Each structure stands twice: as structure tokens, then as C-alpha cells.
Amino acid sequence: MIVVLTTYPDSKNARMAAREIVSRKLAACASIINIEESYYRWEGRLERQPEFMLLIKTTKTAYPKLEKFIKKSHPHKVPEIIWLDVKGGLVEYLAWVQANSG
């Protein structure tokens, strides 16, 4: 299992992405976390924006299609897409993620 993180500039796009990701079985679950403010440097400027993070529970097998979907549908030119390896957890939950991710 892996956890994929990506952020969206607004709740509408985040909700649409989460719904599509789970509907297409690119992941078992996509949770939306409201981030009050993010600070980052973009094209030489310091930016400050609210963001909505998707915490996506999926598999390494499903990841390539998930990444492709995010890149194609995301409003940013260079979206944040990172994944973290999950080294353990409740066996039944990990099995559920495996069964529900393409």
C-alpha cells in the first residue's frame, strides 16, 4: 500500500478529483483535508494560498494510472504528486485497499 498526496487550489476541484479517483478504482479511498494556508515559491515569487489536500490510499500497481489522471485533470501546470510507502498497518485494512484499488 502507498499513500499519495496531492493538493488542489479549491474544494470543488478536490471533491471532483476524489470522487473520480475512487469511482475509477484508482484508489480505495481519497480523503480531503482543508489546509488554511500554504506558503511556497513559484516562478520566483513567494505565494500564499489555501489548499485542499487529497490523502489517497492506493497501491503501487494503481499508481501510474492515478498519476496520469491527476496530471491530466489538475488545474496546475505542475501539481504536487508524491507517494509514501506504508510499511505496515491493520492487515484487514491493507487487504481492503488492495481489493479496491485497480
N, C-alpha and C positions, 0 to 999 in steps of 0.2 A: 504494500500500500504506500501511496505517496499523498502528500497534501500540496496542492497547488495554490499559490497566492496570486491574485491579480486585483487591480483597483480600477474603478470607474469614476468618472467625474460627477455622476448624478445617479440618483436612486432608480430612475426609470430604466436606464441602460443596464444597471446592475441587476435589477429584477428580471428584465428580459433575458439577459445572458444566463442567469442562474436557472431560470425555467427551461431554456433551450438546452443547456448543458445536461440537465437531469433527464429531460424528455428524450434526448438523443442517446441516452446511456453512455455519455462521455464521462460520467461520474455518478457515484451513488448519491451524493449529497453536495449541495452548494449553499453555504451559509453566508448571509450578508452582514457585514459589520460596518456600522456608521463611524467614520473617522472624522472628528470635528475639524482638525486641521492637519495638513501635511505640508512640510517645507521641503523643497527640492530645487536644484539648479537645472534649468532648461534653457538651452541656447544662450548661455552666458548670463542669464538673469535668475535672481532668486525668486521663486514662486511660492505662493501660499494659497492653498485651496482645500476645501472639504473634499473628501473622497469616500467611496464605498468599496470596501474590500470584500472580495469573494474568497472564502476559505473552502476549497474544493477537495473532497475526499474521493480519490480515484486510484487507478493502478498505472504502473509503468507501461503496460500494454496499451492502455487507452490514451496515454499522454500525447502521442503525436497528433491524433485526431483532435484532441482537446486544444492543443496549442494552435493548430491550424484554424479551428473555429474562432478562438479568441482573436487571433491576428486578423482574420477576415472581417469579423463583426465589430471590433473595438473602435471607438471614435478617435483614439490617439494613434499617432503615426508610429510610436514606439511604446506599446503597452508594457507595463510591468507583468512579467510572467516568470515566476520562479517556483521550483518544486523542492520539497523537503522529504527525505526518506523517513518513513515511520519504521522504527526498529522493533516495535512491539505494541501490545495492546490486548484488549479483550478478544480472545480467539473468535468468538461468535460475531463480534462487530467487524473484525477484519474479513471474515468469511462473507458477511453481508455486503461489504464494499466490493469484494471480488465478484460476487454474484450479480451485482447491479451496475458494474462498470464494463462497458463494451470490450 
